[in-house]
Amino acid sequence: MKYEDVKRVIDKVNGSTFAGLDTVTQVKLKGGKKNPFQGRVTKMTKGSTVMLFTNKNSNSYENMVKRRLEKEGKDAESFALKPRAWGQRIENSPFVEHKDKKYIECIFIKGGESVYMVDGKEVSKEEIEGLPDAKPSDDSQGGVENKVVIRTYSIDSIEKMRVLGEKIA
């Protein structure tokens, strides 16, 4: 996918909007070089739902975490937004720039249907050595139980995007 095509549509967003994504991502595996699957596994996901946010007036991620904390009866002011671990967010957009590559940062709402591929051939998840384990962090986001999940996708990994009534491929 081309950054310019996505940017043309995203520039119309004022605040936040929902989008559908189909992605192909390289899977990072445990086990280092001795893992025979290392560098050979991709994950194809169709139909994920995400929220894109421009942060023109305030930080949508921070607002969502604080609303969820309040709803759970916790102190929303105890949550302090931390700086990005990598990359530079492009002001008033969901885009992140890092090492001459463009990414799109979004709030993950619902996963799509995923399949794993080894050397371009579909395999079951159980056949792959070294898939990473999920790492929930109990103390992040001020202890909110219903976590706000941020995902940052390389523009190169997005196969299709559906946003504002347009389909970008």
Summary of the structure (lengths in Angstrom):
residues: 169
radius of gyration: 17.4
end to end distance: 6.0
largest distance: 48.5
contacts: 435
relative contact order: 0.29
helix: 21%
strand: 38%
